[in-house]
């Protein structure tokens, strides 16, 4: 099995986000505003597939949501992360 290394320059296009932790098999990103938060976990499952696990909600109200997306490859996951960044920017997180 080929190992893919997560490097800092892979997420260099993400500005003003908190990189909570990053290892060879995991990445946790967090965006925040005064009233909302958005977490993304990029992990490898037991079958070696990359999973995007997203959680969002309000800091004041109790509205929350989550979704899980399977990705074909690490690069595919990064492309989806880039699209999510664009949406976060439009919604005032960045």
C-alpha positions as CSV (number, residue, x, y, z in Angstrom):
1,X,0.0,0.0,0.0
2,X,1.3,3.4,-0.9
3,X,1.6,6.0,1.9
4,X,0.5,9.5,1.2
5,X,2.0,12.2,3.4
6,X,0.0,15.3,4.4
7,X,2.2,18.3,4.1
8,X,1.8,21.9,5.3
9,X,1.9,23.2,1.7
10,X,-1.1,21.0,0.8
11,X,-3.3,23.2,2.9
12,X,-1.5,26.5,2.1
13,X,-4.5,27.8,0.2
14,X,-6.5,27.8,3.5
15,X,-6.1,31.2,5.2
16,X,-7.5,32.3,8.5
17,X,-8.5,28.8,9.7
18,X,-7.3,26.9,12.6
19,X,-5.4,23.7,11.9
20,X,-6.2,21.8,15.1
21,X,-4.0,18.8,14.3
22,X,-2.4,17.2,11.3
23,X,-0.8,13.7,11.0
24,X,0.0,11.4,8.1
25,X,-3.5,10.0,8.3
26,X,-5.6,12.8,9.8
27,X,-6.3,16.5,9.4
28,X,-8.7,18.6,11.5
29,X,-9.6,22.1,10.3
30,X,-11.9,24.6,12.1
31,X,-13.5,27.8,10.9
32,X,-15.3,30.2,13.3
33,X,-17.3,33.3,13.4
34,X,-18.7,35.0,16.5
35,X,-21.9,32.9,16.3
36,X,-21.0,29.8,14.2
37,X,-18.4,27.1,13.8
38,X,-17.5,24.6,11.1
39,X,-15.2,21.6,11.6
40,X,-13.7,19.3,9.0
41,X,-12.0,16.0,9.7
42,X,-10.1,14.3,6.9
43,X,-9.2,10.8,7.9
44,X,-8.5,7.4,6.3
45,X,-10.9,4.7,7.1
46,X,-10.1,1.0,7.7
47,X,-10.3,0.3,4.0
48,X,-7.8,3.0,3.1
49,X,-10.3,5.4,1.7
50,X,-10.2,9.1,2.5
51,X,-13.3,10.4,4.5
52,X,-14.4,14.0,4.8
53,X,-16.4,14.3,8.1
54,X,-18.0,17.8,8.4
55,X,-19.7,19.2,11.5
56,X,-21.3,22.7,11.8
57,X,-23.5,24.6,14.2
58,X,-24.2,27.7,16.2
59,X,-22.4,28.7,19.3
60,X,-25.5,30.4,20.7
61,X,-28.4,28.3,19.4
62,X,-28.5,24.6,19.3
63,X,-28.7,24.1,15.6
64,X,-26.2,21.6,14.4
65,X,-25.5,19.3,11.5
66,X,-23.0,16.9,10.1
67,X,-22.3,14.9,7.0
68,X,-19.7,12.3,5.8
69,X,-18.3,12.2,2.3
70,X,-16.1,9.5,0.8
71,X,-13.3,10.7,-1.5
72,X,-11.6,8.7,-4.2
73,X,-8.1,9.9,-3.3
74,X,-6.2,12.3,-1.1
75,X,-6.0,14.8,-4.0
76,X,-9.8,14.5,-4.5
77,X,-10.3,15.3,-0.8
78,X,-8.1,18.4,-1.1
79,X,-10.2,19.5,-4.1
80,X,-13.3,19.2,-2.1
81,X,-11.7,21.0,0.8
82,X,-10.9,23.9,-1.6
83,X,-14.5,24.1,-2.7
84,X,-15.6,24.1,1.0
85,X,-13.2,26.9,1.7
86,X,-14.9,29.0,-1.1
87,X,-18.3,28.4,0.5
88,X,-17.0,29.2,4.0
89,X,-15.6,32.5,2.6
90,X,-19.0,33.4,1.0
91,X,-20.7,32.8,4.4
92,X,-18.3,35.0,6.3
93,X,-16.0,32.6,8.0
94,X,-12.9,33.9,6.3
